[in-house]
Amino acid sequence: MEQGYYYTFGSILAIQIFFELGLSNIITQFVAHETANLTWNNKVSFSGSKESSSRLSSLLRFTIRWFGVIAFLLFFGLLIAGYCFFNKYGENDIIVEWQIPWLILSITTSLSLMLSPILAFLEGLGRVKEVAKIRLIQQIVQLSFVLIFFLLGFKLFSSPLAAILSFGIVPLWILLGNKKKLLIFIWNKIDVYKVNYKLEIFPFQWKIALSWISGYFIFQLFNPVLFATEGPIVAGQMGMTLAILNAILMFTLSWVTTKVPVFSGLIAKKQYKELDSLFNKTLIQSAVLNAVVLSSFFILIYFLRYFDIKIGNKNLGDRFLPFTSMMFMIIPVFLNHIIASWATYLRCHKKEPMLLQSVAMGILCCVSTILLGNNFGVFGMTLGYMILTIIGFVWTYFIFKNKKQEWHNEE
């Protein structure tokens, strides 16, 4: 039962998308475009275009102030949304203590949002491997302590306590390393040249924001709907399955996302042949890896159920969705890997051609999830999601093909 609460927590915490509005992704791209005009002297300083240096400084100042405000608003948004949802749909589960864990998670999620622009900024500066490494360490620490606390009987307190411990890793990494000196160096580079949010960022951001918000209704609505209609046990199975599948997607997609500063730099220099060569190679490698890992996951669940492997007198395989519904979720993950790669390539041009597709798919998936989930349960919900993802895949392919040709020919 608590597994359902655990994963539904995650789905509701994802409403931070409505506050962050895709700005972290935009920061990385803007920083990468400006960095293309600079030359690094060492790890904490650079030289080159005075205009680009000043624009970087203004961007850093703006994003830190912006995220400080929205993190404050996010805390109250999470607190209200969580208490309203669980008070209504979890009122019969009086034995589950979710109030304090939810408060702690709301705090740590809001604090983490305050750090996200700094990490995005460092990625744009070319520190992709370092940021990826610290994020990986953070995830390993959080997962390890979640498991430890679960085994020690902390129940729903396991995730909040692990979140507190993992959160502290990033600020320590920034303060104790050379990142602090680098950020101070950039902060002091301010001059008359500044990034104009209204004219430069907002026209791009509102499109990205709508696309990201649509993504919430595509990827995060499963657990709350199942929690409300079929209870925490089924929601827990969906949550466990999605957790593994999303981890696979993020892991394999990192082959593409870590190249964003490189893609953006090549676009800024109009080196399109090198861009396409690198992108195609990266996409093929990451897609093959994605297919292999997804297949391995499906085989693993088959063996867990075939040999009836148990932990704590509970069949471990039963914590996941039935095979058919699971396959209906696995196929979209592979297709979404390619969709996300194409979208990343296009967005590195500081344009958002995916707006209409994202909004349309978000609305269709929202309607499909609610209607099919209510009438046909998890089977209908997952089948509808797979069909819509296939449609979205074909649609995205034509956007990718046409926009790439249009943008590169006009320049």
Secondary structure as UniProt FT lines:
FT   HELIX           2..13
FT   HELIX           14..16
FT   HELIX           17..20
FT   TURN            21..22
FT   HELIX           23..35
FT   TURN            36..37
FT   STRAND          38..42
FT   TURN            43..44
FT   STRAND          45..48
FT   HELIX           50..89
FT   TURN            91..92
FT   TURN            94..95
FT   HELIX           99..124
FT   TURN            125..126
FT   HELIX           128..151
FT   TURN            152..153
FT   HELIX           155..157
FT   HELIX           158..167
FT   HELIX           169..176
FT   HELIX           179..187
FT   TURN            188..189
FT   HELIX           197..201
FT   HELIX           202..219
FT   HELIX           222..230
FT   HELIX           232..257
FT   TURN            258..259
FT   HELIX           260..268
FT   TURN            269..270
FT   HELIX           272..306
FT   TURN            307..308
FT   STRAND          310..311
FT   TURN            312..313
FT   STRAND          314..315
FT   HELIX           316..319
FT   HELIX           323..347
FT   TURN            348..350
FT   TURN            353..354
FT   HELIX           355..410
//
